[in-house]
Amino acid sequence: MSLKYITPAERFKKYLPKDYVELVDYGPFGKTQDEAGPGNMGQFKELMEEHPMCSGCWMAYFIRLIFASLPQPEETVTLGTAGCGRLAISQAAVPFIYGNYGDQNAMASGLTRAFRLRFPEKHKDVITIAGDGGTMDIGFSMTMHSWIRGEKFTTIMLDNEVYGNTGGQESGMSPKGAILKMAPLGKKGEKMPATALAQAAGCVYTVRLSPTNIKKAAKVIRRAIFVAREVGPTFVHAYTSCNIEYSIPTEDVFADAKEKEKTRFQFEEYMTDEAKAVIDRVEAEEKAAKRAKKAEVV
């Protein structure tokens, strides 16, 4: 939970696993996004390199992108619950807390408060990452109440529009008419308006997207984290298809994500005035730092 904590003494390195040493030396800890971020994934030791997800899983790609976008991975804790996503999230080199089904936002509420008391001089980023079932169905009450209370952490929903981990049941986020293994007659109700609910409950920054553009997706993830540090709850609602339950051929997963971007996952970004002020300030500081570094090289 700090750069100092994860960095071993030089003389002790030879006794540690090679993967750990490479992560410390060539990973994103203590580095800028230009040095080790989404724009150069594959050129540094990533926080998540292996996972047991299905071939062609769009969710696994997005989780990899989340970890590559973290402003300070060495000062970050993630929380999750039952679902496909935790199979990959738990493989990352970032502390992960696995709770009972749907209680990740309740746990995050206590954790972020504890961090602010214990480390008042530091930013400790708390992020919940869970599926549509864990966030908006079984975890609905705890998700909503964390937002209503104004808890300062980020909620990321991996919306594959189905209970993909338990056989293909419909979820509140499944679209109307969706025919699934355990919903053979098609879903009767509408898809839940997740971002509208988040805004009504007090989220100060919300985004809905199909993460087909790496740069844009990374930007909104970082914005959500920066705003949560200072203002209040933030929410990222991302389309992460289940190619198994929706019978999407592996080679068509990206095309499917692009298609959803035109319909129910059109890009939508909402922010309060306070959130915008934080975003403008942080992004201006980042640009100034880049210019200063470029000037040093010249």
GUNU-807716 format. One record per atom (N, C-alpha, C, O): x, y, z. Coordinates in steps of 0.1 Angstrom, whole numbers, plus 5000, padded with zeros to 4 digits. Atoms other than C-alpha are relative to their C-alpha. Layout:
XYZ/...
END
This chain:
500849885000/500050005000/500850135000/500450235004/499249895002/502950234994/501249964991/501649844991/498950035009/505950264970/501249945009/501949855005/498950054991/508350215000/499849865004/500749785005/500450134995/506449915012/500349884990/500849784994/499850105010/506749724979/501449994994/501749894987/498650005005/510349814971/501049935009/501249975020/499150084991/512849554984/501450075000/501750144991/498649954999/516449634995/500749934988/500449814985/499350055011/518849584966/500649865003/500649774994/499350134996/520749304984/499149895002/499549775002/501050114998/517549114990/499349954988/498749854987/500750035013/516349114954/500349864995/499449804989/499650135005/518248804945/499249885006/499249775000/500750104993/516148604969/498550004997/497849915001/501549995003/512748714955/499749944987/500649934978/500450065014/510748564926/500350104989/500250224991/499749915011/511748704893/498950094996/499150214993/501249925004/508248824885/499850125009/499550235004/500249894991/508149034916/501150114998/500850234998/498949905003/511549194909/499850084988/500050204987/500349935013/510549274873/498950105002/498950204996/501249914997/507249424886/500550135006/500150245003/499549894993/509149654909/500950094991/500850214991/499149935009/511849744883/499450064988/499750164983/500549975014/509849754851/498550025000/497950044989/501449985000/506249794863/499650145002/500450235001/500549865000/504050104867/500150075014/499850195015/499949944987/504750164904/500950125000/502050114996/499249874999/505850524910/500350064986/501250154986/499849955014/505750594872/498850084995/497750075000/501149935006/503750834851/499349924989/499849814986/500750085011/501250724825/500750004987/500649914979/499250005012/503650824798/501149895000/501549834990/498950104998/506250584812/499449865000/500049774995/500650144999/503850294820/498550025001/498050025012/501549985000/500250354810/499349934988/500049854981/500850075011/497550244785/500650024986/500449934978/499449975013/499350404756/501249914996/501549914984/498950095004/502250164758/499949865007/500949815011/500250144994/500749844773/500749904991/500749914979/499250105007/502949554764/501450035000/502349954996/498749965000/506049754768/500650025014/501750065016/499649994986/506249744806/499449885007/498549825002/500650114992/505549484833/498750045005/498650135014/501449964996/501749504837/499649945013/500149845018/500550054987/499849464869/499249884999/499149795008/500850125003/497649204853/500449944987/500250004976/499550065013/499248974827/499349864997/499249834986/500650135002/497448634832/498650005007/498450075017/501350014994/493848544839/499349874995/499749824984/500650125005/491548244836/498750034993/497849944992/501249975007/488848424816/499849934987/500849874982/500250075012/487248284785/500750074988/501150194989/499449945012/488848334751/499150114994/497950094992/500849895006/487848664736/499250085010/498450175006/500849934990/486548804769/500350155000/501450195003/499849865001/485949174765/500250065014/500850165016/499949964986/485649204803/501550005004/502050095011/498650024996/489249074808/500850124994/501750175000/499249885006/490549344783/499850125008/500750205010/500349874993/488749624802/500650005013/501150105018/499350014987/490049504835/501550034999/502050105007/498649975003/493549504821/500250154998/501250215003/499949855002/492949864810/499850085013/500450185015/500249934987/491649964844/501350015008/501750115012/498850004992/494849854861/501150084993/502050145000/499049925007/496950024834/499850155002/500750234999/500449854999/495050354840/500250055014/500050175016/499949954986/495550374878/501050115002/502150094998/499049894997/497150704889/501149965009/502250005007/499050044990/498950544918/499749865004/499149845015/500350144997/498650164918/500649965013/500049875020/499350044987/501050144948/499250065012/499450025024/500849944990/498450344968/498549964998/497650045002/501350045004/495350154956/499549875005/500449785007/500650134996/493049884969/498749984992/497950084990/501250035008/490349714948/499149915008/499649835016/500950094993/487249544961/499049944990/498750014980/500950075009/484949294944/499149905006/499149895019/500950104995/482449024947/499949884990/500649884981/500150125009/481348694931/499650054986/498950154984/500349965014/481248714893/501249974992/502349944997/498950035009/483448664863/501250095002/502350055003/498949904998/485448984869/501049975010/502249995009/499150024989/486948874902/501149904996/502149905003/499050095004/488748594884/501250064994/502350014996/498849935005/490948844867/500550115009/501750125011/499649904990/490949124893/500949955010/501850015014/499250064989/492348894919/501349954995/502249925003/498750035005/495248814896/501050124999/502250104996/499249885002/496449174895/500950025013/500649975024/499049974990/499449294916/499550135008/500350225010/500649894992/497149534936/499149935010/498449845007/500850074990/495549444969/498549994996/497950094992/501350035004/492149294963/499249945012/499749845018/500850054989/489349234989/498849944994/498050014987/501150085006/486748974980/499049985011/499249925021/501050014990/483549014999/498849914997/498849844987/501250075003/480148855002/499350064988/499550184985/500649955012/477948884972/499350145002/498350155009/500749885001/477049244966/500450105011/499950225011/499749914989/478649404997/501350094998/501850155007/498749945002/481749554980/499950155003/500950215008/500149864997/480449914983/499950035015/500350145019/500149984985/479649875020/501449985006/501850065014/498750014995/483149745026/500950124996/501750175004/499249885005/484650025005/499750125008/500650215010/500449894992/482750275026/500950015013/501450115016/499250004987/484450165058/501550014997/502250085004/498650005003/487850115041/500550144997/501550195001/499549875004/488050465025/499950105012/500850195013/500049924988/487050625058/501249975009/501850065015/498950044992/489650425077/501350064994/502250115001/498849945006/492350535052/500150155002/501250205005/499949864998/491450895055/500450045015/501050145017/499649974986/491850875093/501449965002/502250035009/498650064998/495050665092/501150084992/502250104996/499049935008/496750845063/499450134994/499250154982/500649875004/495351205062/500850084990/500350164983/499149935009/498351325042/500149944987/500849994978/499850075013/498051075014/498649974993/497649975000/501150055007/495650974987/500049854999/501049794993/500150155001/494650604991/498749984992/497649994996/501150025010/492450514961/499349875003/499949765003/500850124998/489650274968/499049994989/498350084985/500850025012/487850124938/499349875001/499949765003/500850135001/485049864936/499849974986/499550064977/500250055014/484949664904/499249875001/499649775006/500950125000/482049424900/499150004988/498950104981/500950015011/479549304875/498750065003/498450125013/501349944999/476049414869/499149945011/498350005017/500850074990/474549154892/500550045014/499750085022/499549964987/476849244921/499850155003/499750185015/500249864998/476449614916/498650055000/498250125009/501349955001/472949674905/498849915003/497749955004/501150094996/470949364915/500249965014/499650025023/499850044986/472149184946/500750105009/500450115021/499349894992/474349474957/499350134999/499950235003/500649875002/471849744948/499950095012/500350215011/500349924988/470949864983/501450065005/501450185008/498749954994/474649884994/500750104990/501450194994/499549905010/475650054961/499450135002/500050235003/500749875000/472950314963/500350085013/500550205013/499849924988/473450395000/501450055001/501650155008/498649945000/477250444995/500050134993/500750224996/500149875008/476350704969/499250105008/499650225008/500849904993/473650864990/500850065012/500650185015/499149954989/476150895019/501150094995/501850165003/498949925005/478651064996/501349945002/502350025003/498750074998/481350805001/501050034989/500750034977/499049955010/484550914984/500949884994/502049864998/499250115007/485550614962/499349984986/498250034984/500550035014/484950494926/499449864999/499949765004/500750125004/482550234915/500149974985/499650064978/499950045014/483250054882/499149884998/499349775004/500950125003/480449824869/500449944987/500450014976/499750085012/481449554844/498749944995/498249845000/501350045004/478149524826/500049914988/500249954976/500150105011/477949204805/498549964998/498249874989/501450015003/474149224807/499449865003/498449824997/500550134997/473748874822/500849945012/501849995015/499250074989/474748644851/500849894993/500449784992/499250095008/477448484830/500849905008/501249805003/499250094991/479148314860/499249895006/499749805011/500950104994/476148114870/499049944991/497949894995/500950075010/474547984838/499250084991/498550024983/500849925010/472948274820/498750055004/497850054996/501249944996/470248424841/499950154996/501050214994/500149865003/468848764832/500350085012/500150045023/499749904989/469949064853/499250124998/498650144987/500749875002/468449404859/500650084988/499950164983/499349935011/470949524833/499949944987/500349994976/500250075013/469949274806/499050094992/498150144998/500949925007/468149454778/498749934998/498649814999/501350065001/464449404773/500049914987/500549944977/500150095011/463749104751/501149904999/501149814991/498850095001/467148934757/499649865003/499049835013/500350144999/466848564752/501349935005/502349934998/498850064994/469248374775/499649865004/498549825004/500350144996/469648014787/499049995010/498149905010/501050014989/467648074818/499050114999/498350145009/501149915003/465348334802/499649984986/499750064977/500250045014/464248144771/498850084993/498850084981/501149935006/461148354766/500350154998/499550234993/499649865002/463048684767/499750085013/498750065019/500249924988/463348944795/498850094997/498750154986/501249925002/460149134801/500250145003/499650234997/499849864995/461349444819/501150074992/501950014984/499049915006/463549734807/501449995007/501449945019/498649994994/467349764813/500050125011/499550225008/499949904990/467949954845/500850134996/501950114990/499249885004/469050324840/501150035010/500950125019/499050004989/472250284860/500650145002/500750195014/499449874997/473850624854/499050105005/499450195013/501049904995/470550814860/499849975015/499650075023/500150034986/470250624893/501150055008/501050105019/498749954993/473850714902/499950155002/500350205013/500149864999/473251074895/499050045010/499250145018/501149974990/469951084915/500549975014/500050035024/499650044987/471750914944/501250095005/501650075017/498949914995/474551174945/501449984994/502350054998/498750015006/477351064923/500450134993/499550184985/499649875006/479351364912/500649994987/500850094980/499550025013/480851214882/499649864995/499849765002/500550135005/479350934860/500449994985/500450094978/499750025014/480350784827/499349864996/499349775003/500450125007/478650524804/500849994987/500850084980/499250025012/480750374777/500249864996/500049775004/499550135005/481750084755/501450034998/501850114989/498649965000/485450084760/500849964987/501749874988/499350035013/486550064723/501250094998/502150054990/498949905002/488850364725/500950005013/500450055023/499250024988/491750294749/500350135007/500250155019/499649874994/492750664754/498850065007/499050115018/501249944994/489150774761/499749935013/499349995023/500450084988/488450484785/501050035011/500650045023/499049984989/491750544804/499750145006/499950165018/500249874995/490950914807/498850015010/498950075020/501249994991/487450864822/500349925013/499849955024/499650084987/488850594847/500850095009/500550105021/499249914992/491450844859/499250125005/499450165017/500849894996/488951124860/499149965012/499050035022/500850054989/486650914882/500849995013/500350025024/499250024988/489450834906/500550135006/500450155018/499649874995/490751194909/498950075007/499050135017/501249934995/487251334915/499649935014/499350005023/500350074988/486551064941/500950035012/500450035024/499149964989/489551164961/499650125008/499850135020/500349874994/488251514967/498550045002/498250115011/501449955000/484551554960/499049905005/498249935014/501050094996/482451244963/500049874991/500949854984/500150135007/481250914948/500050024985/499450114979/500050005015/481950844911/499749864995/499949765002/500550135005/480650574888/500349994985/500150084977/499750045014/481850414856/499249884996/499449775002/500950105005/479350204837/500549954986/500450024976/499350055012/481249994811/499349884994/499049785001/500550125007/479949744785/501149914999/502249944993/498950115000/481949424789/499349874996/499049795005/500950115005/480149164767/500449875006/501549845009/499850144998/479748804776/499849924987/498749904983/500150065014/480648634743/499549865001/499149804991/500550144999/479648294757/498550005001/497849934993/501450014998/476148364769/499250074989/498150044987/500749945011/475348594740/500549954987/500150004976/499550075012/477048364715/500650104989/500250104978/499349905008/479348634701/501349934996/502149905005/498850065004/482148474680/501250085005/501250215005/498949934995/485548564694/500550114991/500950224995/499549905010/486648744662/499050124998/499450224992/501049895002/483448964664/499850085013/499050165014/500249944987/483849074701/500250154999/499450235004/499749865002/485349414691/498950074992/498450184995/501149945008/482749474664/498750015008/498050115006/501149994991/480049394689/500050125009/499150195011/499849894991/481449654713/499850134992/499350234998/500249885008/481549914685/498550024997/498150134997/501449995003/477949834676/499250055012/498350145011/500649964988/476849874712/500250155003/499450225010/499749864998/478550214713/499150094992/498950214996/501049925008/475950334687/498649995006/497850085002/501450024995/472950214707/500050035015/500150155019/500249984985/472550164745/501250035008/501150065019/498849964993/476150234753/500750124993/501950124993/499449885005/476550564736/500750075011/500350075023/499249944990/479250764754/499250115007/498650205000/500749904992/477750974782/500950045012/501349955020/499249954989/479751184807/499350115007/498950215001/500749904991/478251374836/501050045011/501649965017/499249964988/480051584862/499450135006/498850214999/500449884993/479151844888/501050114998/502150084993/499049895002/480852184888/501249985009/502350005004/498850034992/483052074917/500849894994/502149904994/499250105007/484051764898/500850054988/501950024986/499349945012/484851964867/501250085004/502250084998/498949914996/487052204887/501249915004/502349945001/498950094997/489051904900/500749944987/501949944986/499550055013/489351754865/500950104993/502050074988/499349895007/490452084850/501450035006/502450044999/498849974993/493052144877/501049884998/502249914995/499150125001/494551784876/500549994986/501749974984/499650025014/494651764838/501050124996/501850104988/499149895003/496252114836/501449975007/502450005001/498750034993/498952004862/500749894992/501949894991/499450115007/499551684842/500750064987/501850024983/499549945012/500051884810/501250095003/502250094995/498949914997/502352134827/501349915004/502449945000/498950104996/504451834841/500649944987/501849934986/499550055012/504751694806/500950104992/501950074987/499249905006/505952024792/501350025006/502350045000/498849984993/508452064819/501049894998/502249914996/499150125003/509851714813/500550014986/501749974984/499549995014/510051774776/501050114999/502050094991/499049895000/511952104782/501349955006/502349995001/498850054994/514451914804/500849924989/502049924989/499450095011/515151664775/500650094990/501850064985/499449915011/515651944750/501250085006/501850164998/
END
